Amino acid sequence: MTEVFLERSFPGGMTRDGVLDMAVRANNCFDLHRVAWQGSFLSIDGRKLFCWFSGPDAESARIALRETGADTTRLWPGTVHHAPEAPPAANVLVERSFGEPVTVEEIQALEDRGSWCLDLYRVKFARTFFSLDRRRMICMYHAPDAESVRLAQRQAGMPIDDVWAFEGVND
């Protein structure tokens, strides 16, 4: 099975119930294309949504999602990396992009060097979603708030595109 991720935005906002409704309506398409929804993570303001699926390949997920009306422009296959010790439920998401391909190990080494920053701000790593082209990464943390993660990541010298608090939907 292939892990596939979809980044979406909703300028007018989305609700948790709205995400669940989309999932219910997509169920038949997902079954037909053997795609399983693993969970979604909705920003607190409802403007951003990160979704995780597994399926036979990325194209199956793309077809199933298009049939439901989803914009698949930001759909990408990747891998999932969990924290060695699971923290409490994650609540903050960090978006990263790279001009040149990187390895998980390179980013992990950066974060390890700055681990004191994470400790200082009470930030615990939970999970990373890493694109197969090695140019996109979504990391999840458990933290008091998004600003704690932003400060810790900046002080540690980590690349950041955006940081936002979320609530899990079926995670």
C-alpha positions in Angstrom: 0.0 0.0 0.0 1.1 3.6 -0.7 0.6 6.4 1.8 -0.9 9.5 0.1 -1.4 13.0 1.5 -3.7 15.8 0.4 -3.3 19.4 1.5 -6.4 21.6 1.1 -7.4 25.1 1.9 -10.9 26.6 2.5 -10.8 30.4 2.5 -14.3 30.5 3.9 -13.5 27.9 6.5 -14.5 24.2 7.1 -15.9 22.5 10.2 -15.1 19.1 11.6 -18.6 18.0 10.7 -18.0 19.2 7.2 -14.9 17.0 6.9 -16.8 14.0 8.3 -19.6 14.6 5.8 -17.1 14.7 2.9 -15.6 11.4 4.1 -19.0 9.8 4.2 -19.9 11.0 0.7 -16.6 9.7 -0.6 -16.8 6.3 0.9 -18.2 4.5 -2.2 -15.5 6.1 -4.4 -12.8 5.1 -1.9 -14.1 1.5 -1.7 -14.2 1.3 -5.5 -10.6 2.4 -5.8 -9.4 0.6 -2.7 -8.4 3.9 -0.9 -8.7 4.1 2.9 -9.0 7.4 4.7 -6.5 7.3 7.6 -7.4 10.6 9.1 -7.6 14.4 8.6 -6.2 17.3 10.5 -8.2 20.5 10.4 -6.7 23.9 11.4 -8.5 25.5 14.3 -9.7 28.4 12.1 -11.0 25.8 9.5 -9.0 27.2 6.7 -6.5 24.4 6.2 -6.9 20.6 6.1 -4.3 17.9 5.8 -5.6 14.4 4.9 -3.9 11.0 5.0 -5.0 8.1 2.8 -3.6 4.7 1.9 -4.2 2.9 -1.3 -2.7 0.7 -4.0 -1.0 3.8 -5.5 -1.2 7.6 -5.7 -3.2 7.6 -8.9 -6.0 5.5 -7.3 -6.3 8.1 -4.5 -6.2 10.9 -7.1 -9.0 9.4 -9.1 -11.1 8.6 -6.1 -10.7 12.1 -4.7 -11.3 13.8 -8.0 -14.6 11.8 -8.4 -15.7 13.3 -5.0 -14.9 16.8 -6.3 -11.7 17.4 -4.3 -9.0 19.6 -5.7 -6.0 17.2 -5.9 -3.4 19.8 -6.9 -1.6 19.3 -3.6 -1.8 15.5 -3.5 1.5 13.6 -3.0 2.7 10.1 -2.1 5.1 9.7 0.8 6.1 7.9 3.9 5.1 8.1 7.6 7.6 8.3 10.4 6.4 8.0 14.0 8.1 9.2 17.2 10.1 6.5 19.0 8.0 7.3 22.1 4.4 8.4 21.4 3.6 11.7 23.0 0.0 12.7 23.9 -2.1 13.4 20.9 -0.5 15.8 18.4 -2.1 19.3 18.1 0.3 21.4 16.0 1.3 20.9 12.4 4.5 22.2 10.7 4.7 22.5 6.9 8.2 22.3 5.4 9.3 22.5 1.8 12.8 22.2 0.3 14.3 23.6 -2.9 16.5 20.5 -3.1 15.7 17.0 -2.0 16.6 16.2 1.6 16.6 13.0 3.7 14.6 12.4 6.8 17.9 11.8 8.5 19.2 15.3 7.6 16.1 16.9 9.0 16.2 14.6 12.1 19.9 15.6 12.7 18.9 19.3 12.6 16.1 18.7 15.1 18.3 16.6 17.3 20.8 19.4 17.6 18.0 21.7 18.6 16.2 19.3 20.9 16.9 21.5 23.9 14.6 24.1 22.1 11.8 21.6 22.0 12.3 20.8 25.6 12.4 24.5 26.6 9.0 25.1 24.9 7.5 21.7 26.0 7.2 20.6 22.4 7.1 16.8 21.7 7.6 15.3 18.2 4.8 12.9 17.2 4.9 12.1 13.5 6.3 13.1 10.1 4.8 12.7 6.6 7.6 12.9 4.0 7.1 13.2 0.3 8.7 10.6 -2.0 10.3 13.4 -4.0 12.0 14.4 -0.7 10.9 18.1 -1.1 7.9 18.2 1.2 7.4 17.4 4.8 4.6 17.7 7.3 5.5 17.3 11.0 3.2 17.0 13.9 3.9 17.9 17.5 2.2 17.9 20.8 2.7 21.4 22.4 1.0 24.0 24.5 0.2 26.0 21.3 1.4 26.7 17.8 3.6 29.7 18.9 5.6 27.4 21.2 6.4 25.1 18.2 7.2 28.1 15.9 9.6 29.5 18.5 11.3 26.1 19.2 11.6 25.4 15.5 13.1 28.8 14.6 15.6 28.6 17.5 16.6 25.1 16.4 17.2 26.4 12.8 14.5 24.2 11.3 13.0 25.2 8.0 9.3 26.3 8.3 6.7 27.3 5.8 3.8 27.5 8.2 2.8 26.3 11.7 -0.8 25.8 12.8 -2.8 24.3 15.5 -5.3 21.6 14.5 -7.9 19.2 15.7 -7.8 15.6 14.5 -10.7 14.2 12.5 -10.7 10.4 12.6 -7.1 10.3 13.7 
